[in-house]
Amino acid sequence: KTIDPKYLAALQNGKKLFKLNCATCHAAHGDMGIKLNNIKDRLPSPPEEYFIKYVLNSEKLRNAGDAYAIKVWEDCGKASMPVFEGVLTEVEIAQIYLFIAGPGPKP
């Protein structure tokens, strides 16, 4: 079965964007940093849309009373995630989501 080249390009770009913007604080598939493994099973539905909103501006979600954003913030010792509005596009954040929500490397 062949992989759609557009999917593969989006996945590869998501990996690159993750390394540039996220890897300092997060591990996509593993146990280091603030864990993102199984992220799609933990986010409010629909998970990809929520992830985009959260990455763009988690503080805005918290200030609006979003229970999940508040819980994550509290669980992380009230450390704020950088605001990525104006830094990353929604498409780029969706590509990062594609990378981190995937199955990850095989053991």
C-alpha positions in Angstrom: 0.0 0.0 0.0 1.4 3.4 -1.0 1.4 6.4 1.3 -0.2 9.6 -0.1 2.7 12.0 -0.9 0.7 14.9 0.6 0.2 13.1 3.8 3.9 12.1 4.0 4.9 15.7 3.3 2.6 17.0 6.0 3.9 14.4 8.5 7.5 15.3 7.7 6.8 19.0 8.0 5.1 18.4 11.4 8.1 16.5 12.6 10.4 19.4 11.5 8.1 22.0 13.1 7.9 20.0 16.3 11.7 19.8 16.6 12.0 23.6 16.0 9.1 24.8 18.2 8.2 22.1 20.7 10.9 19.6 21.5 12.6 21.8 24.1 9.7 21.2 26.5 7.9 18.2 25.0 8.5 14.6 23.9 6.3 13.5 21.0 6.6 9.8 21.6 8.2 8.9 24.9 8.7 9.7 28.5 10.8 12.9 28.6 9.5 16.4 29.2 5.8 17.2 29.2 4.3 14.1 27.6 2.3 14.3 24.5 2.0 10.6 23.8 -1.6 9.4 23.4 -2.6 13.1 23.1 -5.6 12.4 20.9 -7.1 10.3 23.6 -6.8 13.0 26.2 -7.9 16.1 24.4 -11.5 17.4 24.3 -13.3 16.5 21.1 -12.6 17.1 18.3 -9.0 16.6 19.4 -7.2 18.2 16.4 -9.3 21.3 16.5 -8.8 21.6 20.3 -5.0 21.1 19.8 -4.8 23.9 17.3 -6.7 26.3 19.6 -4.6 25.3 22.6 -1.3 25.7 20.8 -2.3 29.1 19.3 -3.1 30.5 22.7 -3.6 28.3 25.8 -3.8 31.4 28.0 -6.8 32.6 26.1 -8.5 29.3 26.7 -7.7 29.4 30.4 -9.0 32.9 30.7 -12.2 31.9 29.0 -12.7 29.2 31.7 -11.8 26.2 29.6 -11.6 23.4 32.2 -9.1 21.2 30.3 -6.7 24.1 29.7 -6.9 25.0 33.3 -6.2 21.4 34.4 -3.2 21.1 32.1 -1.8 24.4 33.4 -2.3 23.4 37.0 -0.8 19.9 36.4 2.3 21.6 34.9 2.9 23.7 38.0 1.2 26.7 36.4 3.9 27.0 33.8 2.5 28.7 30.7 3.0 27.5 27.2 4.3 30.1 24.7 1.7 31.8 22.6 2.1 30.7 19.0 -0.5 33.0 17.4 1.4 34.9 14.7 4.3 32.4 14.9 2.7 29.2 13.5 -0.3 28.9 11.2 -3.2 26.6 11.9 -2.0 24.4 9.1 1.4 24.1 10.6 -0.1 23.3 14.0 -2.3 20.6 12.4 0.9 19.1 10.8 2.5 19.0 14.3 -0.6 17.3 15.6 -0.4 14.8 12.7 3.2 14.0 13.8 2.5 13.7 17.6 -0.8 11.9 17.3 0.6 9.2 15.1 1.9 5.9 16.3 5.5 7.1 16.8 8.6 5.0 16.5 8.4 1.3 16.9 10.3 -0.2 19.8 
